[in-house]
Amino acid sequence: MEELDLEIRKILTRAEYEGNIGSSSTGNLILEAIKRHYHDPAVAATAKDRIEALKKQPGVSFPANYEELLAN
């Protein structure tokens, strides 16, 4: 789980540095990172809560069907 946290922080830091924090690609990169770790029961159990918390942050957007994307 710490590895995923670090990966998400790197994505957000890079997006902020490059000025892409508000782009949909940031949310997509985070979804891809979560999906790679989704086999971990701890990640799967908290994925929706984590995404909902990130959605509240300025500039981070996710597709409306993110739960479907994680399940596939």
PDB file of N, H, CA, C and O in Angstrom:
ATOM      1  N   MET A   1       0.826  -1.181   0.000  1.00  0.00           N
ATOM      2  CA  MET A   1       0.000   0.000   0.000  1.00  0.00           C
ATOM      3  C   MET A   1       0.879   1.256   0.000  1.00  0.00           C
ATOM      4  O   MET A   1       0.530   2.258  -0.624  1.00  0.00           O
ATOM      5  N   GLU A   2       2.006   1.202   0.693  1.00  0.00           N
ATOM      6  H   GLU A   2       2.289   0.388   1.200  1.00  0.00           H
ATOM      7  CA  GLU A   2       2.911   2.357   0.702  1.00  0.00           C
ATOM      8  C   GLU A   2       3.449   2.630  -0.696  1.00  0.00           C
ATOM      9  O   GLU A   2       3.654   3.779  -1.088  1.00  0.00           O
ATOM     10  N   GLU A   3       3.674   1.553  -1.437  1.00  0.00           N
ATOM     11  H   GLU A   3       3.508   0.620  -1.119  1.00  0.00           H
ATOM     12  CA  GLU A   3       4.172   1.704  -2.808  1.00  0.00           C
ATOM     13  C   GLU A   3       3.151   2.458  -3.657  1.00  0.00           C
ATOM     14  O   GLU A   3       3.521   3.318  -4.457  1.00  0.00           O
ATOM     15  N   LEU A   4       1.883   2.143  -3.488  1.00  0.00           N
ATOM     16  H   LEU A   4       1.582   1.445  -2.838  1.00  0.00           H
ATOM     17  CA  LEU A   4       0.826   2.832  -4.227  1.00  0.00           C
ATOM     18  C   LEU A   4       0.747   4.295  -3.809  1.00  0.00           C
ATOM     19  O   LEU A   4       0.601   5.173  -4.659  1.00  0.00           O
ATOM     20  N   ASP A   5       0.840   4.563  -2.515  1.00  0.00           N
ATOM     21  H   ASP A   5       0.958   3.850  -1.825  1.00  0.00           H
ATOM     22  CA  ASP A   5       0.813   5.953  -2.040  1.00  0.00           C
ATOM     23  C   ASP A   5       1.936   6.764  -2.672  1.00  0.00           C
ATOM     24  O   ASP A   5       1.727   7.896  -3.110  1.00  0.00           O
ATOM     25  N   LEU A   6       3.116   6.184  -2.715  1.00  0.00           N
ATOM     26  H   LEU A   6       3.286   5.265  -2.359  1.00  0.00           H
ATOM     27  CA  LEU A   6       4.268   6.863  -3.314  1.00  0.00           C
ATOM     28  C   LEU A   6       4.033   7.107  -4.806  1.00  0.00           C
ATOM     29  O   LEU A   6       4.353   8.175  -5.327  1.00  0.00           O
ATOM     30  N   GLU A   7       3.477   6.115  -5.477  1.00  0.00           N
ATOM     31  H   GLU A   7       3.217   5.247  -5.053  1.00  0.00           H
ATOM     32  CA  GLU A   7       3.203   6.251  -6.910  1.00  0.00           C
ATOM     33  C   GLU A   7       2.194   7.373  -7.174  1.00  0.00           C
ATOM     34  O   GLU A   7       2.365   8.155  -8.110  1.00  0.00           O
ATOM     35  N   ILE A   8       1.150   7.450  -6.356  1.00  0.00           N
ATOM     36  H   ILE A   8       1.011   6.814  -5.596  1.00  0.00           H
ATOM     37  CA  ILE A   8       0.138   8.505  -6.515  1.00  0.00           C
ATOM     38  C   ILE A   8       0.761   9.872  -6.251  1.00  0.00           C
ATOM     39  O   ILE A   8       0.491  10.827  -6.979  1.00  0.00           O
ATOM     40  N   ARG A   9       1.590   9.971  -5.218  1.00  0.00           N
ATOM     41  H   ARG A   9       1.809   9.195  -4.626  1.00  0.00           H
ATOM     42  CA  ARG A   9       2.258  11.249  -4.931  1.00  0.00           C
ATOM     43  C   ARG A   9       3.143  11.683  -6.090  1.00  0.00           C
ATOM     44  O   ARG A   9       3.178  12.862  -6.440  1.00  0.00           O
ATOM     45  N   LYS A  10       3.858  10.733  -6.684  1.00  0.00           N
ATOM     46  H   LYS A  10       3.829   9.775  -6.400  1.00  0.00           H
ATOM     47  CA  LYS A  10       4.714  11.057  -7.830  1.00  0.00           C
ATOM     48  C   LYS A  10       3.887  11.564  -9.008  1.00  0.00           C
ATOM     49  O   LYS A  10       4.267  12.527  -9.673  1.00  0.00           O
ATOM     50  N   ILE A  11       2.757  10.911  -9.260  1.00  0.00           N
ATOM     51  H   ILE A  11       2.448  10.129  -8.720  1.00  0.00           H
ATOM     52  CA  ILE A  11       1.882  11.332 -10.362  1.00  0.00           C
ATOM     53  C   ILE A  11       1.393  12.753 -10.124  1.00  0.00           C
ATOM     54  O   ILE A  11       1.429  13.584 -11.032  1.00  0.00           O
ATOM     55  N   LEU A  12       0.938  13.035  -8.909  1.00  0.00           N
ATOM     56  H   LEU A  12       0.910  12.360  -8.172  1.00  0.00           H
ATOM     57  CA  LEU A  12       0.426  14.369  -8.589  1.00  0.00           C
ATOM     58  C   LEU A  12       1.522  15.424  -8.636  1.00  0.00           C
ATOM     59  O   LEU A  12       1.301  16.533  -9.123  1.00  0.00           O
ATOM     60  N   THR A  13       2.695  15.084  -8.133  1.00  0.00           N
ATOM     61  H   THR A  13       2.875  14.184  -7.737  1.00  0.00           H
ATOM     62  CA  THR A  13       3.816  16.028  -8.148  1.00  0.00           C
ATOM     63  C   THR A  13       4.228  16.345  -9.579  1.00  0.00           C
ATOM     64  O   THR A  13       4.450  17.506  -9.922  1.00  0.00           O
ATOM     65  N   ARG A  14       4.331  15.315 -10.412  1.00  0.00           N
ATOM     66  H   ARG A  14       4.151  14.372 -10.133  1.00  0.00           H
ATOM     67  CA  ARG A  14       4.712  15.517 -11.809  1.00  0.00           C
ATOM     68  C   ARG A  14       3.660  16.353 -12.537  1.00  0.00           C
ATOM     69  O   ARG A  14       4.001  17.250 -13.308  1.00  0.00           O
ATOM     70  N   ALA A  15       2.391  16.059 -12.293  1.00  0.00           N
ATOM     71  H   ALA A  15       2.115  15.331 -11.667  1.00  0.00           H
ATOM     72  CA  ALA A  15       1.314  16.810 -12.955  1.00  0.00           C
ATOM     73  C   ALA A  15       1.336  18.274 -12.532  1.00  0.00           C
ATOM     74  O   ALA A  15       1.120  19.168 -13.349  1.00  0.00           O
ATOM     75  N   GLU A  16       1.595  18.509 -11.260  1.00  0.00           N
ATOM     76  H   GLU A  16       1.770  17.783 -10.596  1.00  0.00           H
ATOM     77  CA  GLU A  16       1.656  19.892 -10.777  1.00  0.00           C
ATOM     78  C   GLU A  16       2.842  20.621 -11.402  1.00  0.00           C
ATOM     79  O   GLU A  16       2.715  21.770 -11.826  1.00  0.00           O
ATOM     80  N   TYR A  17       3.981  19.961 -11.459  1.00  0.00           N
ATOM     81  H   TYR A  17       4.084  19.027 -11.115  1.00  0.00           H
ATOM     82  CA  TYR A  17       5.184  20.556 -12.033  1.00  0.00           C
ATOM     83  C   TYR A  17       4.984  20.885 -13.512  1.00  0.00           C
ATOM     84  O   TYR A  17       5.403  21.942 -13.983  1.00  0.00           O
ATOM     85  N   GLU A  18       4.339  19.968 -14.239  1.00  0.00           N
ATOM     86  H   GLU A  18       3.999  19.109 -13.856  1.00  0.00           H
ATOM     87  CA  GLU A  18       4.139  20.153 -15.677  1.00  0.00           C
ATOM     88  C   GLU A  18       2.925  21.015 -16.007  1.00  0.00           C
ATOM     89  O   GLU A  18       2.691  21.344 -17.170  1.00  0.00           O
ATOM     90  N   GLY A  19       2.159  21.377 -14.992  1.00  0.00           N
ATOM     91  H   GLY A  19       2.349  21.109 -14.048  1.00  0.00           H
ATOM     92  CA  GLY A  19       0.974  22.192 -15.221  1.00  0.00           C
ATOM     93  C   GLY A  19      -0.219  21.403 -15.730  1.00  0.00           C
ATOM     94  O   GLY A  19      -1.145  21.975 -16.304  1.00  0.00           O
ATOM     95  N   ASN A  20      -0.203  20.095 -15.524  1.00  0.00           N
ATOM     96  H   ASN A  20       0.550  19.630 -15.058  1.00  0.00           H
ATOM     97  CA  ASN A  20      -1.276  19.223 -16.008  1.00  0.00           C
ATOM     98  C   ASN A  20      -2.196  18.755 -14.891  1.00  0.00           C
ATOM     99  O   ASN A  20      -2.942  17.792 -15.071  1.00  0.00           O
ATOM    100  N   ILE A  21      -2.157  19.409 -13.759  1.00  0.00           N
ATOM    101  H   ILE A  21      -1.552  20.191 -13.613  1.00  0.00           H
ATOM    102  CA  ILE A  21      -2.903  18.922 -12.598  1.00  0.00           C
ATOM    103  C   ILE A  21      -4.401  18.838 -12.873  1.00  0.00           C
ATOM    104  O   ILE A  21      -5.073  17.986 -12.292  1.00  0.00           O
ATOM    105  N   GLY A  22      -4.939  19.678 -13.725  1.00  0.00           N
ATOM    106  H   GLY A  22      -4.393  20.370 -14.197  1.00  0.00           H
ATOM    107  CA  GLY A  22      -6.370  19.666 -13.996  1.00  0.00           C
ATOM    108  C   GLY A  22      -6.784  18.789 -15.160  1.00  0.00           C
ATOM    109  O   GLY A  22      -7.970  18.706 -15.481  1.00  0.00           O
ATOM    110  N   SER A  23      -5.830  18.135 -15.794  1.00  0.00           N
ATOM    111  H   SER A  23      -4.867  18.202 -15.533  1.00  0.00           H
ATOM    112  CA  SER A  23      -6.177  17.344 -16.974  1.00  0.00           C
ATOM    113  C   SER A  23      -6.707  15.969 -16.580  1.00  0.00           C
ATOM    114  O   SER A  23      -6.404  15.452 -15.504  1.00  0.00           O
ATOM    115  N   SER A  24      -7.489  15.401 -17.459  1.00  0.00           N
ATOM    116  H   SER A  24      -7.735  15.821 -18.333  1.00  0.00           H
ATOM    117  CA  SER A  24      -8.043  14.073 -17.180  1.00  0.00           C
ATOM    118  C   SER A  24      -6.954  13.007 -17.186  1.00  0.00           C
ATOM    119  O   SER A  24      -7.136  11.932 -16.616  1.00  0.00           O
ATOM    120  N   SER A  25      -5.834  13.296 -17.821  1.00  0.00           N
ATOM    121  H   SER A  25      -5.687  14.170 -18.284  1.00  0.00           H
ATOM    122  CA  SER A  25      -4.754  12.308 -17.843  1.00  0.00           C
ATOM    123  C   SER A  25      -4.210  12.037 -16.448  1.00  0.00           C
ATOM    124  O   SER A  25      -3.744  10.931 -16.175  1.00  0.00           O
ATOM    125  N   THR A  26      -4.258  13.025 -15.562  1.00  0.00           N
ATOM    126  H   THR A  26      -4.636  13.924 -15.783  1.00  0.00           H
ATOM    127  CA  THR A  26      -3.796  12.816 -14.187  1.00  0.00           C
ATOM    128  C   THR A  26      -4.669  11.774 -13.498  1.00  0.00           C
ATOM    129  O   THR A  26      -4.155  10.840 -12.883  1.00  0.00           O
ATOM    130  N   GLY A  27      -5.970  11.930 -13.597  1.00  0.00           N
ATOM    131  H   GLY A  27      -6.387  12.689 -14.097  1.00  0.00           H
ATOM    132  CA  GLY A  27      -6.887  10.949 -13.014  1.00  0.00           C
ATOM    133  C   GLY A  27      -6.717   9.577 -13.634  1.00  0.00           C
ATOM    134  O   GLY A  27      -6.777   8.563 -12.939  1.00  0.00           O
ATOM    135  N   ASN A  28      -6.504   9.544 -14.943  1.00  0.00           N
ATOM    136  H   ASN A  28      -6.455  10.368 -15.507  1.00  0.00           H
ATOM    137  CA  ASN A  28      -6.316   8.262 -15.625  1.00  0.00           C
ATOM    138  C   ASN A  28      -5.036   7.569 -15.171  1.00  0.00           C
ATOM    139  O   ASN A  28      -5.017   6.350 -15.003  1.00  0.00           O
ATOM    140  N   LEU A  29      -3.972   8.333 -14.973  1.00  0.00           N
ATOM    141  H   LEU A  29      -3.987   9.323 -15.109  1.00  0.00           H
ATOM    142  CA  LEU A  29      -2.723   7.746 -14.484  1.00  0.00           C
ATOM    143  C   LEU A  29      -2.898   7.183 -13.078  1.00  0.00           C
ATOM    144  O   LEU A  29      -2.371   6.116 -12.764  1.00  0.00           O
ATOM    145  N   ILE A  30      -3.633   7.894 -12.237  1.00  0.00           N
ATOM    146  H   ILE A  30      -4.061   8.761 -12.493  1.00  0.00           H
ATOM    147  CA  ILE A  30      -3.891   7.407 -10.880  1.00  0.00           C
ATOM    148  C   ILE A  30      -4.727   6.133 -10.933  1.00  0.00           C
ATOM    149  O   ILE A  30      -4.456   5.185 -10.196  1.00  0.00           O
ATOM    150  N   LEU A  31      -5.739   6.103 -11.796  1.00  0.00           N
ATOM    151  H   LEU A  31      -5.959   6.873 -12.395  1.00  0.00           H
ATOM    152  CA  LEU A  31      -6.555   4.887 -11.945  1.00  0.00           C
ATOM    153  C   LEU A  31      -5.706   3.703 -12.397  1.00  0.00           C
ATOM    154  O   LEU A  31      -5.876   2.589 -11.901  1.00  0.00           O
ATOM    155  N   GLU A  32      -4.796   3.942 -13.332  1.00  0.00           N
ATOM    156  H   GLU A  32      -4.658   4.847 -13.734  1.00  0.00           H
ATOM    157  CA  GLU A  32      -3.910   2.874 -13.796  1.00  0.00           C
ATOM    158  C   GLU A  32      -3.043   2.359 -12.653  1.00  0.00           C
ATOM    159  O   GLU A  32      -2.835   1.152 -12.524  1.00  0.00           O
ATOM    160  N   ALA A  33      -2.541   3.264 -11.827  1.00  0.00           N
ATOM    161  H   ALA A  33      -2.710   4.244 -11.932  1.00  0.00           H
ATOM    162  CA  ALA A  33      -1.713   2.859 -10.689  1.00  0.00           C
ATOM    163  C   ALA A  33      -2.526   2.030  -9.704  1.00  0.00           C
ATOM    164  O   ALA A  33      -2.061   0.994  -9.227  1.00  0.00           O
ATOM    165  N   ILE A  34      -3.729   2.479  -9.400  1.00  0.00           N
ATOM    166  H   ILE A  34      -4.107   3.320  -9.786  1.00  0.00           H
ATOM    167  CA  ILE A  34      -4.578   1.728  -8.471  1.00  0.00           C
ATOM    168  C   ILE A  34      -4.918   0.365  -9.060  1.00  0.00           C
ATOM    169  O   ILE A  34      -4.923  -0.638  -8.347  1.00  0.00           O
ATOM    170  N   LYS A  35      -5.198   0.325 -10.346  1.00  0.00           N
ATOM    171  H   LYS A  35      -5.194   1.140 -10.926  1.00  0.00           H
ATOM    172  CA  LYS A  35      -5.560  -0.940 -10.993  1.00  0.00           C
ATOM    173  C   LYS A  35      -4.410  -1.946 -10.919  1.00  0.00           C
ATOM    174  O   LYS A  35      -4.646  -3.140 -10.736  1.00  0.00           O
ATOM    175  N   ARG A  36      -3.172  -1.476 -11.059  1.00  0.00           N
ATOM    176  H   ARG A  36      -2.980  -0.506 -11.208  1.00  0.00           H
ATOM    177  CA  ARG A  36      -2.011  -2.369 -10.961  1.00  0.00           C
ATOM    178  C   ARG A  36      -1.896  -2.990  -9.576  1.00  0.00           C
ATOM    179  O   ARG A  36      -1.369  -4.094  -9.435  1.00  0.00           O
ATOM    180  N   HIS A  37      -2.384  -2.293  -8.555  1.00  0.00           N
ATOM    181  H   HIS A  37      -2.812  -1.397  -8.670  1.00  0.00           H
ATOM    182  CA  HIS A  37      -2.292  -2.782  -7.181  1.00  0.00           C
ATOM    183  C   HIS A  37      -3.620  -3.344  -6.680  1.00  0.00           C
ATOM    184  O   HIS A  37      -3.729  -3.732  -5.517  1.00  0.00           O
ATOM    185  N   TYR A  38      -4.621  -3.391  -7.542  1.00  0.00           N
ATOM    186  H   TYR A  38      -4.532  -3.076  -8.487  1.00  0.00           H
ATOM    187  CA  TYR A  38      -5.984  -3.753  -7.147  1.00  0.00           C
ATOM    188  C   TYR A  38      -6.094  -5.196  -6.654  1.00  0.00           C
ATOM    189  O   TYR A  38      -7.043  -5.530  -5.945  1.00  0.00           O
ATOM    190  N   HIS A  39      -5.137  -6.056  -7.017  1.00  0.00           N
ATOM    191  H   HIS A  39      -4.366  -5.784  -7.593  1.00  0.00           H
ATOM    192  CA  HIS A  39      -5.155  -7.446  -6.552  1.00  0.00           C
ATOM    193  C   HIS A  39      -4.921  -7.542  -5.045  1.00  0.00           C
ATOM    194  O   HIS A  39      -5.278  -8.540  -4.419  1.00  0.00           O
ATOM    195  N   ASP A  40      -4.321  -6.505  -4.469  1.00  0.00           N
ATOM    196  H   ASP A  40      -4.031  -5.694  -4.978  1.00  0.00           H
ATOM    197  CA  ASP A  40      -4.095  -6.448  -3.021  1.00  0.00           C
ATOM    198  C   ASP A  40      -5.434  -6.145  -2.346  1.00  0.00           C
ATOM    199  O   ASP A  40      -6.040  -5.111  -2.627  1.00  0.00           O
ATOM    200  N   PRO A  41      -5.908  -7.032  -1.458  1.00  0.00           N
ATOM    201  CA  PRO A  41      -7.213  -6.812  -0.818  1.00  0.00           C
ATOM    202  C   PRO A  41      -7.313  -5.478  -0.078  1.00  0.00           C
ATOM    203  O   PRO A  41      -8.387  -4.879  -0.032  1.00  0.00           O
ATOM    204  N   ALA A  42      -6.222  -5.013   0.491  1.00  0.00           N
ATOM    205  H   ALA A  42      -5.349  -5.500   0.453  1.00  0.00           H
ATOM    206  CA  ALA A  42      -6.243  -3.729   1.205  1.00  0.00           C
ATOM    207  C   ALA A  42      -6.498  -2.578   0.236  1.00  0.00           C
ATOM    208  O   ALA A  42      -7.221  -1.637   0.564  1.00  0.00           O
ATOM    209  N   VAL A  43      -5.918  -2.648  -0.934  1.00  0.00           N
ATOM    210  H   VAL A  43      -5.330  -3.412  -1.201  1.00  0.00           H
ATOM    211  CA  VAL A  43      -6.124  -1.607  -1.946  1.00  0.00           C
ATOM    212  C   VAL A  43      -7.545  -1.687  -2.487  1.00  0.00           C
ATOM    213  O   VAL A  43      -8.222  -0.668  -2.620  1.00  0.00           O
ATOM    214  N   ALA A  44      -7.990  -2.889  -2.794  1.00  0.00           N
ATOM    215  H   ALA A  44      -7.439  -3.717  -2.686  1.00  0.00           H
ATOM    216  CA  ALA A  44      -9.342  -3.063  -3.338  1.00  0.00           C
ATOM    217  C   ALA A  44     -10.397  -2.547  -2.363  1.00  0.00           C
ATOM    218  O   ALA A  44     -11.395  -1.957  -2.777  1.00  0.00           O
ATOM    219  N   ALA A  45     -10.176  -2.768  -1.076  1.00  0.00           N
ATOM    220  H   ALA A  45      -9.366  -3.247  -0.739  1.00  0.00           H
ATOM    221  CA  ALA A  45     -11.155  -2.352  -0.066  1.00  0.00           C
ATOM    222  C   ALA A  45     -11.218  -0.838   0.091  1.00  0.00           C
ATOM    223  O   ALA A  45     -12.266  -0.297   0.442  1.00  0.00           O
ATOM    224  N   THR A  46     -10.120  -0.156  -0.162  1.00  0.00           N
ATOM    225  H   THR A  46      -9.268  -0.595  -0.447  1.00  0.00           H
ATOM    226  CA  THR A  46     -10.079   1.291   0.068  1.00  0.00           C
ATOM    227  C   THR A  46     -10.048   2.126  -1.213  1.00  0.00           C
ATOM    228  O   THR A  46     -10.019   3.355  -1.151  1.00  0.00           O
ATOM    229  N   ALA A  47     -10.055   1.470  -2.364  1.00  0.00           N
ATOM    230  H   ALA A  47     -10.078   0.471  -2.414  1.00  0.00           H
ATOM    231  CA  ALA A  47      -9.899   2.189  -3.636  1.00  0.00           C
ATOM    232  C   ALA A  47     -10.959   3.266  -3.831  1.00  0.00           C
ATOM    233  O   ALA A  47     -10.627   4.399  -4.181  1.00  0.00           O
ATOM    234  N   LYS A  48     -12.218   2.935  -3.613  1.00  0.00           N
ATOM    235  H   LYS A  48     -12.488   2.015  -3.330  1.00  0.00           H
ATOM    236  CA  LYS A  48     -13.286   3.914  -3.838  1.00  0.00           C
ATOM    237  C   LYS A  48     -13.135   5.108  -2.899  1.00  0.00           C
ATOM    238  O   LYS A  48     -13.290   6.253  -3.324  1.00  0.00           O
ATOM    239  N   ASP A  49     -12.834   4.849  -1.626  1.00  0.00           N
ATOM    240  H   ASP A  49     -12.709   3.919  -1.281  1.00  0.00           H
ATOM    241  CA  ASP A  49     -12.652   5.940  -0.666  1.00  0.00           C
ATOM    242  C   ASP A  49     -11.480   6.831  -1.055  1.00  0.00           C
ATOM    243  O   ASP A  49     -11.555   8.053  -0.929  1.00  0.00           O
ATOM    244  N   ARG A  50     -10.400   6.221  -1.527  1.00  0.00           N
ATOM    245  H   ARG A  50     -10.339   5.228  -1.629  1.00  0.00           H
ATOM    246  CA  ARG A  50      -9.223   6.998  -1.932  1.00  0.00           C
ATOM    247  C   ARG A  50      -9.544   7.886  -3.122  1.00  0.00           C
ATOM    248  O   ARG A  50      -9.159   9.054  -3.162  1.00  0.00           O
ATOM    249  N   ILE A  51     -10.247   7.323  -4.084  1.00  0.00           N
ATOM    250  H   ILE A  51     -10.560   6.373  -4.052  1.00  0.00           H
ATOM    251  CA  ILE A  51     -10.590   8.102  -5.273  1.00  0.00           C
ATOM    252  C   ILE A  51     -11.545   9.228  -4.912  1.00  0.00           C
ATOM    253  O   ILE A  51     -11.393  10.349  -5.396  1.00  0.00           O
ATOM    254  N   GLU A  52     -12.522   8.940  -4.070  1.00  0.00           N
ATOM    255  H   GLU A  52     -12.645   8.028  -3.677  1.00  0.00           H
ATOM    256  CA  GLU A  52     -13.464   9.984  -3.650  1.00  0.00           C
ATOM    257  C   GLU A  52     -12.729  11.109  -2.915  1.00  0.00           C
ATOM    258  O   GLU A  52     -13.060  12.282  -3.090  1.00  0.00           O
ATOM    259  N   ALA A  53     -11.742  10.761  -2.101  1.00  0.00           N
ATOM    260  H   ALA A  53     -11.474   9.809  -1.959  1.00  0.00           H
ATOM    261  CA  ALA A  53     -10.953  11.780  -1.399  1.00  0.00           C
ATOM    262  C   ALA A  53     -10.136  12.606  -2.392  1.00  0.00           C
ATOM    263  O   ALA A  53     -10.036  13.825  -2.253  1.00  0.00           O
ATOM    264  N   LEU A  54      -9.554  11.946  -3.388  1.00  0.00           N
ATOM    265  H   LEU A  54      -9.635  10.956  -3.501  1.00  0.00           H
ATOM    266  CA  LEU A  54      -8.773  12.664  -4.395  1.00  0.00           C
ATOM    267  C   LEU A  54      -9.654  13.555  -5.255  1.00  0.00           C
ATOM    268  O   LEU A  54      -9.219  14.623  -5.686  1.00  0.00           O
ATOM    269  N   LYS A  55     -10.889  13.131  -5.511  1.00  0.00           N
ATOM    270  H   LYS A  55     -11.242  12.263  -5.160  1.00  0.00           H
ATOM    271  CA  LYS A  55     -11.807  13.942  -6.314  1.00  0.00           C
ATOM    272  C   LYS A  55     -12.102  15.279  -5.646  1.00  0.00           C
ATOM    273  O   LYS A  55     -12.426  16.254  -6.324  1.00  0.00           O
ATOM    274  N   LYS A  56     -11.992  15.330  -4.330  1.00  0.00           N
ATOM    275  H   LYS A  56     -11.729  14.538  -3.779  1.00  0.00           H
ATOM    276  CA  LYS A  56     -12.261  16.566  -3.590  1.00  0.00           C
ATOM    277  C   LYS A  56     -11.105  17.556  -3.694  1.00  0.00           C
ATOM    278  O   LYS A  56     -11.263  18.738  -3.391  1.00  0.00           O
ATOM    279  N   GLN A  57      -9.943  17.066  -4.125  1.00  0.00           N
ATOM    280  H   GLN A  57      -9.816  16.105  -4.372  1.00  0.00           H
ATOM    281  CA  GLN A  57      -8.786  17.936  -4.275  1.00  0.00           C
ATOM    282  C   GLN A  57      -8.950  18.771  -5.542  1.00  0.00           C
ATOM    283  O   GLN A  57      -9.461  18.279  -6.547  1.00  0.00           O
ATOM    284  N   PRO A  58      -8.522  20.019  -5.498  1.00  0.00           N
ATOM    285  CA  PRO A  58      -8.651  20.854  -6.697  1.00  0.00           C
ATOM    286  C   PRO A  58      -7.827  20.301  -7.857  1.00  0.00           C
ATOM    287  O   PRO A  58      -6.650  19.973  -7.706  1.00  0.00           O
ATOM    288  N   GLY A  59      -8.462  20.207  -8.993  1.00  0.00           N
ATOM    289  H   GLY A  59      -9.419  20.473  -9.116  1.00  0.00           H
ATOM    290  CA  GLY A  59      -7.751  19.825 -10.203  1.00  0.00           C
ATOM    291  C   GLY A  59      -7.627  18.347 -10.481  1.00  0.00           C
ATOM    292  O   GLY A  59      -7.042  17.975 -11.498  1.00  0.00           O
ATOM    293  N   VAL A  60      -8.149  17.487  -9.627  1.00  0.00           N
ATOM    294  H   VAL A  60      -8.624  17.790  -8.801  1.00  0.00           H
ATOM    295  CA  VAL A  60      -8.046  16.054  -9.878  1.00  0.00           C
ATOM    296  C   VAL A  60      -9.425  15.547 -10.272  1.00  0.00           C
ATOM    297  O   VAL A  60     -10.372  15.615  -9.489  1.00  0.00           O
ATOM    298  N   SER A  61      -9.528  15.036 -11.496  1.00  0.00           N
ATOM    299  H   SER A  61      -8.759  14.981 -12.132  1.00  0.00           H
ATOM    300  CA  SER A  61     -10.826  14.542 -11.963  1.00  0.00           C
ATOM    301  C   SER A  61     -10.703  13.091 -12.410  1.00  0.00           C
ATOM    302  O   SER A  61      -9.653  12.649 -12.878  1.00  0.00           O
ATOM    303  N   PHE A  62     -11.787  12.376 -12.254  1.00  0.00           N
ATOM    304  H   PHE A  62     -12.639  12.735 -11.873  1.00  0.00           H
ATOM    305  CA  PHE A  62     -11.848  10.973 -12.648  1.00  0.00           C
ATOM    306  C   PHE A  62     -13.091  10.761 -13.500  1.00  0.00           C
ATOM    307  O   PHE A  62     -14.073  11.489 -13.351  1.00  0.00           O
ATOM    308  N   PRO A  63     -13.063   9.776 -14.392  1.00  0.00           N
ATOM    309  CA  PRO A  63     -14.264   9.482 -15.172  1.00  0.00           C
ATOM    310  C   PRO A  63     -15.388   8.992 -14.257  1.00  0.00           C
ATOM    311  O   PRO A  63     -15.131   8.414 -13.201  1.00  0.00           O
ATOM    312  N   ALA A  64     -16.614   9.225 -14.664  1.00  0.00           N
ATOM    313  H   ALA A  64     -16.823   9.694 -15.522  1.00  0.00           H
ATOM    314  CA  ALA A  64     -17.768   8.825 -13.854  1.00  0.00           C
ATOM    315  C   ALA A  64     -17.822   7.312 -13.654  1.00  0.00           C
ATOM    316  O   ALA A  64     -18.338   6.839 -12.642  1.00  0.00           O
ATOM    317  N   ASN A  65     -17.301   6.561 -14.600  1.00  0.00           N
ATOM    318  H   ASN A  65     -16.882   6.945 -15.423  1.00  0.00           H
ATOM    319  CA  ASN A  65     -17.350   5.099 -14.519  1.00  0.00           C
ATOM    320  C   ASN A  65     -16.049   4.493 -13.985  1.00  0.00           C
ATOM    321  O   ASN A  65     -15.672   3.394 -14.392  1.00  0.00           O
ATOM    322  N   TYR A  66     -15.368   5.185 -13.091  1.00  0.00           N
ATOM    323  H   TYR A  66     -15.674   6.078 -12.760  1.00  0.00           H
ATOM    324  CA  TYR A  66     -14.071   4.700 -12.617  1.00  0.00           C
ATOM    325  C   TYR A  66     -14.169   3.339 -11.937  1.00  0.00           C
ATOM    326  O   TYR A  66     -13.220   2.557 -11.998  1.00  0.00           O
ATOM    327  N   GLU A  67     -15.295   3.038 -11.289  1.00  0.00           N
ATOM    328  H   GLU A  67     -16.066   3.673 -11.240  1.00  0.00           H
ATOM    329  CA  GLU A  67     -15.436   1.731 -10.636  1.00  0.00           C
ATOM    330  C   GLU A  67     -15.442   0.606 -11.670  1.00  0.00           C
ATOM    331  O   GLU A  67     -14.857  -0.452 -11.439  1.00  0.00           O
ATOM    332  N   GLU A  68     -16.096   0.829 -12.803  1.00  0.00           N
ATOM    333  H   GLU A  68     -16.571   1.688 -12.991  1.00  0.00           H
ATOM    334  CA  GLU A  68     -16.087  -0.156 -13.888  1.00  0.00           C
ATOM    335  C   GLU A  68     -14.676  -0.341 -14.432  1.00  0.00           C
ATOM    336  O   GLU A  68     -14.253  -1.464 -14.709  1.00  0.00           O
ATOM    337  N   LEU A  69     -13.957   0.754 -14.582  1.00  0.00           N
ATOM    338  H   LEU A  69     -14.300   1.665 -14.357  1.00  0.00           H
ATOM    339  CA  LEU A  69     -12.598   0.685 -15.119  1.00  0.00           C
ATOM    340  C   LEU A  69     -11.680  -0.113 -14.202  1.00  0.00           C
ATOM    341  O   LEU A  69     -10.816  -0.849 -14.679  1.00  0.00           O
ATOM    342  N   LEU A  70     -11.860   0.024 -12.901  1.00  0.00           N
ATOM    343  H   LEU A  70     -12.563   0.621 -12.514  1.00  0.00           H
ATOM    344  CA  LEU A  70     -11.043  -0.735 -11.960  1.00  0.00           C
ATOM    345  C   LEU A  70     -11.390  -2.219 -11.987  1.00  0.00           C
ATOM    346  O   LEU A  70     -10.513  -3.070 -11.834  1.00  0.00           O
ATOM    347  N   ALA A  71     -12.658  -2.524 -12.179  1.00  0.00           N
ATOM    348  H   ALA A  71     -13.370  -1.834 -12.304  1.00  0.00           H
ATOM    349  CA  ALA A  71     -13.112  -3.916 -12.156  1.00  0.00           C
ATOM    350  C   ALA A  71     -12.668  -4.699 -13.393  1.00  0.00           C
ATOM    351  O   ALA A  71     -12.582  -5.926 -13.348  1.00  0.00           O
ATOM    352  N   ASN A  72     -12.390  -4.008 -14.484  1.00  0.00           N
ATOM    353  H   ASN A  72     -12.460  -3.011 -14.520  1.00  0.00           H
ATOM    354  CA  ASN A  72     -12.003  -4.705 -15.728  1.00  0.00           C
ATOM    355  C   ASN A  72     -10.556  -5.047 -15.749  1.00  0.00           C
ATOM    356  O   ASN A  72     -10.074  -5.631 -16.719  1.00  0.00           O
TER     357      ASN A  72
END
